[in-house]
């Protein structure tokens, strides 16, 4: 996610990681790059657990697609509904396409990565 986010934010000047920054400022009182990195690793790890637990129930061949769907679901539930509500901000749909696609795409990449990791680990177990 991070390389895509960095490119979108600094290369294309698109609004990415808005809520990560708001969370860091709310917790620490100021914006810190290290806190942003830590925040993303923390949330990415926590959000990966339900996927990995549920992934055991899905066929190995569907895990990448399932991860893609999971990434989209995270974006819809957390980034486009819960966080705008918590921070009293407009939803991505109200802000337009340039507020939707960068954030959605990095969450899709996250979901694909979860699916690939889950699929790879499943192959090592010998479980299909």
ZIHUSUL-V308247 format. One record per pair of residues at least 24 apart in sequence whose ideal C-beta (glycine too) atoms are under 8 Angstrom apart, sorted by the first residue. I is the first residue (numbers start at 1). J is the second residue. D is the distance in Angstrom with one decimal. If there is no record, write none. Layout:
i=<I/I>
j=<J/J>
d=<D/D>
This chain:
i=<1/1/1/1/1/1/1/2/2/4/4/4/4/5/5/8/8/12/14/14/15/15/15/15/15/16/16/16/18/18/19/19/19/22/22/44/47/48/51/51/51/52/52/55/55/55/55/59/60/60/60/60/60/63/63/63/63/63/64/64/64/64/65/66/67/67/67/67/67/67/67/68/68/68/68/69/70/70/70/71/71/71/71/71/71/71/72/72/72/72/74/74/74/75/75/75/75/79/79>
j=<40/44/106/107/109/110/113/37/40/102/105/106/109/102/106/102/106/102/98/102/95/98/99/102/103/102/103/106/89/103/79/83/87/83/87/110/74/114/111/114/118/114/118/114/115/118/122/128/119/122/123/127/128/115/116/118/119/122/112/115/116/119/115/115/111/112/113/114/115/116/118/108/111/112/115/111/111/114/115/107/108/109/110/111/112/114/104/107/108/111/107/110/111/103/104/107/108/103/107>
d=<7.2/7.4/4.5/7.5/5.6/5.0/7.8/7.8/6.9/8.0/6.6/4.8/5.7/7.7/5.2/4.2/7.4/7.6/6.0/4.4/7.7/7.1/5.5/6.9/7.6/4.8/6.0/6.7/7.9/8.0/6.4/4.4/6.9/7.8/5.4/6.8/6.1/5.8/8.0/5.0/7.0/7.4/6.0/7.8/7.8/4.3/7.6/7.5/5.7/4.9/7.0/7.4/5.2/4.5/7.8/4.8/4.3/7.0/6.0/3.8/6.0/6.3/7.0/5.9/4.2/5.5/7.2/4.2/2.5/7.2/6.8/5.8/4.8/5.5/6.6/6.9/4.7/6.4/7.7/4.4/4.7/7.2/4.9/2.2/6.9/7.3/7.1/6.7/6.2/6.7/5.5/7.3/7.3/6.4/5.1/3.9/7.7/5.6/6.8>
